[in-house]
């Protein structure tokens, strides 16, 4: 199984840090955010990783290299070299699709700017439940955080329910390539497109109750660092 790490965004709310480095290279608990994701994926046995880049692309690609330093193989889906070139989540997946899947095997997509102890082996085990004719995506949800109290979606009998807002999308998901094969390249958001494309019973989900943090601004960065300091 392969994984796509979304790393093309600028991270303006994280300035001035992101004026000096790409947001995925911001350190949390002594490790760059994207390196934490790489190590989590490797721990689950996923060693073929695609990273999409735009803002700070050259620097991030130079820092990560081909992945051998981390015991993985990294290829890049470069969308450009500035934030204006970034294609959003759906657009990024569509552009990276030839690097992610040359068959019907599902792949993982995760944002580079989250920190979590989620075990990716759970998504590997879910892969056989996805198909072109059955559920085509599986999303990991978390309880609504304080900064997003109204949530994104709910979960009913194992399926995502877009009418409820009891949970927040964690930016962790498993997708079947058939979802994206007919989509044109270009800038596009994943939601609400995914709801409309997959239909009411086309997306399964789970609720993760372990550590998860969105690292989108200095306060969230401080909170994530505090968590890792407590676990030392």
Residue, then its C-alpha position, 0 to 999 in steps of 0.5 A: x500500500x502507498x500513502x500520500x502526504x499532503x504538504x503543499x500548503x503555505x501555513x500563513x497562520x504559522x508565520x513567522x515560522x513558515x517564512x523561514x521553512x515549509x510548514x511540514x518542517x515545523x518541529x513538534x516534540x523535536x521532530x518535523x511534522x512530516x517526519x512524524x508522519x513518515x515514521x508512523x507510516x513506516x512503523x505500519x509497514x508503508x514504505x512507498x510514500x508520495x509527497x505533494x509540494x508547492x509552497x517551499x517545494x524545492x526546500x522541502x524536497x531537498x530536506x526529505x530527499x528520496x527518503x532513504x534516511x528514513x528507511x522509505x521511498x519518497x516520490x514527489x508530486x510537485x504542483x508548483x513552487x508557491x501557495x498559488x500553485x497548490x491544488x487543494x486536497x482533491x486536486x492534489x490527489x488527482x494529480x498524484x494518482x498515477x504515482x499512488x495506484x496503478x491497480x485497484x489497491x486503495x491508498x492512504x492520504x494524510x495531511x502533513x500538518x497533524x500530529x497523532x499516534x494513530x496506528x496506520x495498520x488499522x487502515x491497511x486492515x480496512x483496505x479489503x473493504x473498499x472497492x469500485x462498487x462498494x464503499x470507496x472511502x474510509x475516513x478517520x474522525x475525532x471528537x470535535x475540538x474546541x476550535x471546531x465545535x460545530x464539527x464536519x460530519x457524523x457516523x451512523x452504523x459505520x457509515x459517514x452521515x453528512x447531516x450530522x456534525x458530531x465529529x471532525x474529519x482528522x485529515x486521515x483517510x483511505x481511498x479507492x482509486x476508482x473515486x478519482x480516475x474520471x476527475x479532471x486535473x485542477x484546483x479542487x476541494x475534497x468536500x463536499x465533492x466526496x459526499x456527492x461522488x460516493x453517495x450516502x453509503x459510499x463512505x465508511x468511518x471510524x472514531x479515533x480517541x487517541x492523541x490527535x492535534x491539528x497544528x495550524x497556528x502558534x497556539x495549536x503548535x504549543x499545545x502539541x509540543x506540550x503533549x510530547x513533553x508530557x509523554x517524555 
